[in-house]
């Protein structure tokens, strides 16, 4: 702090530059999970405008400070174990709604605003930004983009790349760069947006983004089918090949069963008809069915989020991927993990999912990763105790694009100042 603070004093007010020890204990804990012990604690900068963010990054470049970007810090402990960092730069105070084109169903916001704040702003206009990420009340827009964090709504609305239509970011040299635009039909320039999505802050610091929006559905209901795994797999394929339009279609293990969860959100008559179609499919396959509506439905999805993301010092959370046709078999295998309490979900259309587990060992994770890899999938360890992350490769990437990623990193950040060691090296 003593070396960096005097240099930044000309740019930032005292309230914008804090010692690490003044962060909230939860943020300190998240950071310590993601960084090797023994390094001096970093300074924490809170720029309040894009221009100020650029000036701070220019000073970092000039002084060769290693920088870790973050928003509210809810996902700062995702990814690899870092070796050293000199400066944390938070975008939390760069948090304004820049433009809302209600008639065009688009919104431009700064990166530090939270998803909850965006949707609160949009609610009077009967519109919403269709993400359901981890830690939805704390997650900032920049963090959602940087971690490519979407949830069950991906089934209907797609991933971050499908809703992002424009982006601004601060390069490693402090200059502002832009890609895309503020209209849906925009094809100008190179598609830099897709490079930044899921880059974990390693290519630049996201400062502003434009998204397409959707009208808030009038009605919502969720149907849960349970029973024989083979029948659940058949019901899943029937729904995927049907004309039904669920906003979410998930597979989850529960006790000794596999659940198929279909959520429908539209006008009331459409929801009612589609729910009945699912009940008919379940009856044909001799599956049990349960319907959640109104407050019960909201509580169902909130409870599920809590099961996956509730904090626990010994918890590991993994991102999974497998061929969709193998999803039920994967859930059966996870149920067989000895002495592991887990909550898991696989999104039926994409085969992507999450596994939250207590007391899981590195040998079990490696065995599960091997199984997924052999079935065309992957396992990434998002958050876990530091000792568990240090015992294996967090990313487990074995593809042939590593050299390409390294070249892109060098082009964007030739001095490797941003998010050192956090992403695939």
C-alpha positions as CSV (number, residue, x, y, z in Angstrom):
1,X,0.0,0.0,0.0
2,X,2.8,2.4,0.9
3,X,4.4,2.1,-2.6
4,X,1.2,2.5,-4.6
5,X,-0.9,4.9,-2.6
6,X,1.3,8.0,-3.2
7,X,1.2,7.4,-6.9
8,X,-2.6,7.1,-7.0
9,X,-3.3,10.0,-4.7
10,X,-3.3,12.5,-7.6
11,X,-6.1,10.5,-9.2
12,X,-8.2,9.1,-6.4
13,X,-9.8,10.6,-3.3
14,X,-8.8,8.9,0.0
15,X,-12.2,7.1,0.1
16,X,-11.4,5.6,-3.3
17,X,-8.1,3.9,-2.2
18,X,-8.3,1.4,0.7
19,X,-5.8,-0.9,2.3
20,X,-6.7,-4.6,1.9
21,X,-7.4,-4.9,5.7
22,X,-10.4,-2.5,5.4
23,X,-12.3,-4.8,3.0
24,X,-15.3,-6.7,4.3
25,X,-14.2,-10.0,5.9
26,X,-16.1,-12.0,3.3
27,X,-14.2,-10.3,0.5
28,X,-10.9,-10.9,2.2
29,X,-11.8,-14.5,2.6
30,X,-12.7,-14.8,-1.1
31,X,-9.4,-13.2,-2.2
32,X,-7.4,-15.4,0.2
33,X,-9.0,-18.5,-1.4
34,X,-7.7,-17.4,-4.8
35,X,-4.2,-16.3,-4.0
36,X,-1.1,-18.0,-2.6
37,X,-0.2,-17.0,0.9
38,X,2.9,-15.0,1.8
39,X,2.4,-12.1,-0.7
40,X,2.0,-8.6,0.6
41,X,-1.6,-7.5,0.7
42,X,-2.7,-5.4,-2.3
43,X,-4.1,-2.0,-2.4
44,X,-7.8,-1.6,-3.4
45,X,-8.8,1.1,-5.9
46,X,-12.4,2.2,-6.5
47,X,-12.5,4.5,-9.6
48,X,-15.8,6.2,-10.2
49,X,-15.8,6.8,-14.0
50,X,-14.5,5.0,-17.1
51,X,-12.0,7.8,-17.6
52,X,-10.7,7.4,-14.1
53,X,-10.5,3.6,-14.5
54,X,-8.4,4.2,-17.6
55,X,-6.0,6.6,-15.8
56,X,-5.5,4.1,-13.0
57,X,-4.7,1.4,-15.5
58,X,-2.2,3.7,-17.3
59,X,-0.4,4.1,-14.0
60,X,-0.5,0.4,-13.4
61,X,1.1,-0.1,-16.8
62,X,3.8,2.5,-16.2
63,X,4.7,1.0,-12.9
64,X,4.2,-2.7,-13.9
65,X,1.7,-3.3,-11.2
66,X,-0.1,-6.6,-11.4
67,X,-3.8,-5.9,-11.4
68,X,-6.8,-8.0,-10.4
69,X,-10.1,-6.6,-11.7
70,X,-13.3,-7.3,-9.8
71,X,-16.8,-5.9,-9.4
72,X,-18.5,-6.7,-6.1
73,X,-16.1,-9.6,-5.4
74,X,-18.7,-12.3,-5.3
75,X,-16.7,-14.5,-7.8
76,X,-13.2,-13.3,-7.2
77,X,-12.4,-16.7,-5.8
78,X,-13.3,-18.5,-9.0
79,X,-10.6,-19.8,-11.3
80,X,-6.9,-20.5,-10.7
81,X,-4.6,-19.8,-7.7
82,X,-2.7,-16.5,-8.4
83,X,0.9,-15.9,-7.3
84,X,1.0,-12.2,-6.7
85,X,-1.1,-9.0,-7.1
86,X,-0.3,-5.4,-6.4
87,X,-3.6,-3.7,-7.0
88,X,-7.2,-4.7,-6.9
89,X,-9.4,-2.5,-9.1
90,X,-13.1,-2.6,-8.4
91,X,-15.7,-1.3,-10.9
92,X,-18.4,-1.3,-8.1
93,X,-18.7,2.5,-8.2
94,X,-18.9,2.6,-12.0
95,X,-22.6,1.7,-11.8
96,X,-24.9,3.9,-13.8
97,X,-27.6,3.1,-16.3
98,X,-26.3,4.9,-19.4
99,X,-29.3,4.5,-21.8
100,X,-32.5,2.5,-21.9
101,X,-34.1,2.2,-25.3
102,X,-37.4,0.8,-24.1
103,X,-39.0,0.5,-27.6
104,X,-35.9,-1.3,-29.0
105,X,-35.7,-3.6,-25.9
106,X,-32.0,-2.7,-25.2
107,X,-30.2,-1.2,-22.3
108,X,-26.6,0.2,-21.8
109,X,-25.2,0.0,-18.3
110,X,-21.9,0.4,-16.6
111,X,-20.0,-2.7,-15.5
112,X,-20.3,-2.2,-11.7
113,X,-24.1,-2.1,-11.5
114,X,-25.6,-5.3,-10.2
115,X,-28.1,-7.5,-12.1
116,X,-30.6,-6.9,-9.3
117,X,-30.3,-3.1,-9.7
118,X,-30.7,-3.4,-13.5
119,X,-33.9,-5.5,-13.2
120,X,-35.2,-3.2,-10.5
121,X,-34.8,-0.3,-12.9
122,X,-36.5,-2.2,-15.7
123,X,-39.4,-3.5,-13.8
124,X,-41.6,-0.4,-14.2
125,X,-41.1,-0.8,-18.0
126,X,-42.2,-4.5,-17.8
127,X,-38.8,-5.6,-19.1
128,X,-35.9,-7.7,-17.6
129,X,-32.4,-8.8,-18.3
130,X,-32.7,-12.6,-18.5
131,X,-29.7,-13.9,-16.5
132,X,-29.9,-16.1,-13.5
133,X,-26.2,-16.2,-12.3
134,X,-24.5,-17.2,-9.1
135,X,-25.1,-14.8,-6.2
136,X,-27.8,-12.9,-8.2
137,X,-28.1,-10.1,-5.6
138,X,-24.4,-9.3,-5.6
139,X,-23.3,-10.2,-9.1
140,X,-22.3,-7.2,-11.2
141,X,-22.8,-6.9,-15.0
142,X,-19.0,-6.9,-15.6
143,X,-18.5,-10.0,-13.4
144,X,-21.3,-11.9,-15.2
145,X,-19.7,-11.2,-18.6
146,X,-16.1,-11.9,-17.4
147,X,-17.2,-15.3,-16.0
148,X,-19.8,-16.1,-18.7
149,X,-22.1,-16.9,-15.8
150,X,-25.6,-17.9,-16.8
151,X,-28.0,-20.4,-15.3
152,X,-31.2,-22.3,-16.1
153,X,-32.6,-19.5,-18.3
154,X,-29.9,-20.3,-20.8
155,X,-32.4,-22.9,-22.2
156,X,-34.7,-20.2,-23.6
157,X,-32.6,-17.0,-23.7
158,X,-29.1,-18.3,-24.6
159,X,-25.8,-17.5,-22.9
160,X,-24.2,-14.1,-22.3
161,X,-23.0,-14.0,-25.9
162,X,-26.6,-14.2,-27.1
163,X,-27.7,-11.2,-25.2
164,X,-24.6,-8.9,-25.3
165,X,-24.7,-6.6,-28.3
166,X,-22.1,-4.0,-27.3
167,X,-19.2,-3.6,-24.9
168,X,-16.6,-1.1,-23.8
169,X,-13.4,-2.1,-21.9
170,X,-10.2,-0.6,-20.6
171,X,-7.1,-2.2,-22.2
172,X,-4.0,-3.1,-20.3
173,X,-2.4,0.2,-21.4
174,X,-5.4,2.2,-20.0
175,X,-7.0,3.1,-23.4
176,X,-10.7,2.6,-23.9
177,X,-11.8,0.2,-26.6
178,X,-15.2,-0.7,-27.9
179,X,-16.9,-3.5,-29.8
180,X,-20.4,-4.0,-31.1
181,X,-22.9,-1.2,-30.6
182,X,-26.3,-0.2,-29.1
183,X,-28.6,-1.7,-31.6
184,X,-29.5,-5.4,-32.1
185,X,-28.6,-5.6,-35.8
186,X,-25.0,-4.5,-35.5
187,X,-22.3,-6.2,-37.6
188,X,-19.6,-3.5,-37.5
189,X,-16.0,-4.4,-36.6
190,X,-14.4,-7.5,-35.2
191,X,-16.4,-9.5,-32.6
192,X,-14.2,-8.7,-29.7
193,X,-17.1,-9.2,-27.3
194,X,-16.9,-13.0,-27.6
195,X,-13.2,-12.9,-26.5
196,X,-14.0,-10.9,-23.4
197,X,-16.9,-13.2,-22.4
198,X,-15.5,-15.8,-20.0
199,X,-12.0,-14.3,-20.0
200,X,-11.9,-13.7,-16.2
201,X,-10.5,-10.2,-16.5
202,X,-7.4,-11.4,-18.3
203,X,-7.8,-9.4,-21.5
204,X,-9.2,-6.1,-20.2
205,X,-11.4,-4.5,-17.6
206,X,-15.0,-4.4,-18.8
207,X,-16.5,-0.9,-18.2
208,X,-19.8,-0.8,-20.0
209,X,-22.2,-3.2,-21.8
210,X,-25.3,-3.1,-24.0
211,X,-27.8,-6.0,-23.8
212,X,-31.0,-7.0,-25.5
213,X,-34.0,-7.3,-23.1
214,X,-37.2,-9.3,-22.9
215,X,-40.7,-8.5,-21.6
216,X,-41.5,-9.8,-18.2
217,X,-43.7,-12.9,-18.6
218,X,-47.3,-12.6,-17.4
219,X,-47.4,-16.1,-15.9
220,X,-45.0,-18.8,-14.6
221,X,-45.2,-22.4,-13.5
222,X,-42.8,-25.3,-13.0
223,X,-43.5,-29.0,-13.4
224,X,-41.2,-31.5,-11.7
225,X,-41.2,-35.1,-13.0
226,X,-39.6,-37.9,-11.0
227,X,-39.3,-41.7,-11.4
228,X,-37.3,-44.3,-13.3
229,X,-34.1,-42.8,-14.8
230,X,-34.7,-44.4,-18.2
231,X,-38.2,-42.9,-18.2
232,X,-36.8,-39.5,-17.2
233,X,-34.2,-39.7,-20.0
234,X,-37.0,-40.5,-22.5
235,X,-39.2,-37.7,-21.2
236,X,-36.3,-35.3,-21.6
237,X,-35.8,-36.2,-25.2
238,X,-39.5,-36.0,-25.9
239,X,-39.6,-32.4,-24.5
240,X,-36.5,-31.4,-26.4
241,X,-37.9,-32.6,-29.7
242,X,-41.4,-31.2,-29.1
243,X,-42.9,-27.8,-29.9
244,X,-43.0,-26.8,-26.2
245,X,-41.0,-23.7,-25.2
246,X,-39.8,-24.0,-21.6
247,X,-37.6,-21.2,-20.3
248,X,-35.7,-23.8,-18.2
249,X,-35.3,-27.6,-18.6
250,X,-33.1,-29.0,-15.9
251,X,-32.1,-32.5,-14.6
252,X,-31.2,-32.9,-11.0
253,X,-30.5,-35.8,-8.6
254,X,-32.5,-36.1,-5.5
255,X,-32.0,-38.9,-3.0
256,X,-32.3,-42.1,-5.2
257,X,-34.2,-40.4,-8.0
258,X,-33.6,-38.1,-11.0
259,X,-35.8,-35.1,-11.4
260,X,-36.8,-33.4,-14.7
261,X,-37.8,-29.8,-14.0
262,X,-39.6,-27.8,-16.8
263,X,-40.4,-24.1,-16.3
264,X,-42.8,-22.3,-18.5
265,X,-43.2,-18.5,-18.5
266,X,-45.6,-16.8,-21.0
267,X,-49.2,-15.7,-21.1
268,X,-51.4,-17.7,-18.7
269,X,-53.2,-19.8,-21.3
270,X,-49.9,-20.8,-22.9
271,X,-48.4,-21.8,-19.6
272,X,-51.5,-23.8,-18.7
273,X,-51.5,-25.7,-21.9
274,X,-47.8,-26.5,-21.9
275,X,-47.9,-27.7,-18.2
276,X,-50.7,-30.0,-19.2
277,X,-48.6,-31.4,-22.1
278,X,-45.8,-32.2,-19.7
279,X,-48.2,-33.9,-17.3
280,X,-49.5,-36.0,-20.2
281,X,-45.9,-37.1,-21.1
282,X,-45.2,-37.9,-17.5
283,X,-48.4,-40.0,-17.2
284,X,-47.6,-41.9,-20.3
285,X,-44.2,-42.8,-18.9
286,X,-45.5,-43.5,-15.4
287,X,-43.7,-40.6,-13.8
288,X,-44.8,-38.8,-10.7
289,X,-45.5,-35.1,-11.2
290,X,-45.6,-32.0,-9.0
291,X,-46.6,-28.5,-10.0
292,X,-45.3,-25.2,-8.5
293,X,-47.1,-22.0,-9.1
294,X,-46.9,-18.4,-7.9
295,X,-45.0,-17.9,-4.6
296,X,-44.3,-21.7,-4.3
297,X,-42.6,-21.6,-7.6
298,X,-40.4,-18.6,-6.7
299,X,-39.5,-20.3,-3.5
300,X,-38.6,-23.5,-5.4
301,X,-36.0,-21.8,-7.6
302,X,-34.6,-19.7,-4.7
303,X,-34.2,-22.8,-2.6
304,X,-32.3,-24.5,-5.4
305,X,-30.0,-21.5,-5.9
306,X,-29.3,-21.6,-2.2
307,X,-28.4,-25.3,-2.2
308,X,-25.8,-24.7,-4.9
309,X,-24.3,-21.4,-3.7
310,X,-24.7,-21.4,0.0
311,X,-21.2,-20.5,1.6
312,X,-19.3,-23.2,3.3
313,X,-15.6,-23.3,4.0
314,X,-15.2,-26.9,2.8
315,X,-17.4,-26.7,-0.2
316,X,-16.3,-27.2,-3.8
317,X,-18.3,-25.9,-6.8
318,X,-17.6,-27.2,-10.2
319,X,-18.9,-26.3,-13.7
320,X,-19.6,-29.4,-15.7
321,X,-20.2,-30.2,-19.3
322,X,-21.3,-33.4,-21.0
323,X,-23.2,-34.6,-24.1
324,X,-26.9,-33.9,-23.4
325,X,-27.8,-37.6,-24.1
326,X,-25.4,-38.6,-21.3
327,X,-26.8,-36.3,-18.6
328,X,-28.9,-38.8,-16.8
329,X,-26.0,-41.3,-16.6
330,X,-23.7,-38.5,-15.2
331,X,-26.2,-37.7,-12.5
332,X,-26.4,-41.4,-11.5
333,X,-22.6,-41.5,-11.3
334,X,-22.6,-38.4,-9.1
335,X,-25.1,-40.0,-6.8
336,X,-22.6,-42.9,-6.3
337,X,-19.8,-40.7,-4.9
338,X,-19.1,-42.1,-1.5
339,X,-19.5,-39.8,1.6
340,X,-20.1,-36.7,-0.5
341,X,-23.1,-34.4,0.0
342,X,-23.9,-32.7,-3.2
343,X,-26.3,-30.6,-5.1
344,X,-26.2,-30.9,-8.9
345,X,-28.0,-29.6,-12.0
346,X,-27.5,-30.3,-15.7
347,X,-29.3,-28.1,-18.2
348,X,-30.9,-30.6,-20.6
349,X,-30.4,-28.8,-23.9
350,X,-26.7,-27.9,-23.5
351,X,-25.4,-30.5,-21.2
352,X,-23.8,-27.8,-19.1
353,X,-24.3,-27.8,-15.3
354,X,-23.1,-27.2,-11.8
355,X,-22.0,-29.5,-9.0
356,X,-21.8,-28.2,-5.4
357,X,-20.3,-30.7,-3.0
358,X,-19.0,-30.9,0.6
359,X,-15.9,-32.9,1.6
360,X,-15.0,-34.0,-1.9
361,X,-11.5,-35.1,-2.5
362,X,-9.2,-34.3,-5.4
363,X,-9.0,-38.0,-6.4
364,X,-12.8,-38.0,-6.7
365,X,-12.8,-34.9,-8.8
366,X,-10.1,-36.3,-11.1
367,X,-12.1,-39.5,-11.5
368,X,-15.2,-37.5,-12.4
369,X,-13.2,-35.3,-14.8
370,X,-11.9,-38.4,-16.5
371,X,-15.4,-39.7,-16.9
372,X,-16.7,-36.4,-18.3
373,X,-13.7,-36.1,-20.7
374,X,-14.3,-39.6,-22.1
375,X,-17.9,-38.6,-22.8
376,X,-17.0,-35.4,-24.6
377,X,-17.3,-33.1,-21.6
378,X,-15.3,-31.2,-19.0
379,X,-15.0,-30.3,-15.4
380,X,-13.8,-26.9,-14.1
381,X,-13.3,-26.2,-10.4
382,X,-14.8,-22.8,-9.8
383,X,-14.5,-22.3,-6.1
384,X,-13.0,-24.5,-3.4
385,X,-10.7,-24.4,-0.4
386,X,-7.2,-23.3,-1.5
387,X,-5.7,-26.7,-0.6
388,X,-8.1,-28.5,-2.9
389,X,-7.3,-26.1,-5.8
390,X,-3.6,-26.5,-5.3
391,X,-3.9,-30.3,-5.5
392,X,-5.1,-30.4,-9.2
393,X,-5.4,-28.3,-12.3
394,X,-8.4,-26.1,-11.8
395,X,-9.2,-25.9,-15.5
396,X,-8.2,-29.3,-16.7
397,X,-8.0,-28.0,-20.3
398,X,-6.6,-30.5,-22.8
399,X,-7.7,-29.0,-26.1
400,X,-5.5,-27.7,-28.9
401,X,-6.3,-24.0,-28.4
402,X,-3.9,-23.2,-25.6
403,X,-1.3,-21.6,-28.0
404,X,-4.1,-19.5,-29.6
405,X,-5.2,-18.3,-26.2
406,X,-1.7,-17.4,-25.2
407,X,-1.2,-15.4,-28.4
408,X,-4.5,-13.5,-27.8
409,X,-3.4,-12.8,-24.2
410,X,-0.1,-11.5,-25.4
411,X,-1.8,-9.2,-27.9
412,X,-4.2,-7.7,-25.3
413,X,-1.8,-7.8,-22.3
414,X,1.8,-8.1,-23.4
415,X,3.2,-7.5,-19.9
416,X,0.8,-10.0,-18.3
417,X,-0.5,-7.5,-15.8
418,X,-4.2,-8.5,-15.7
419,X,-5.5,-11.4,-13.7
420,X,-2.1,-13.2,-13.5
421,X,-2.5,-17.0,-13.3
422,X,-6.2,-16.8,-12.8
423,X,-7.2,-18.1,-16.2
424,X,-5.7,-20.8,-18.4
425,X,-2.0,-20.1,-18.9
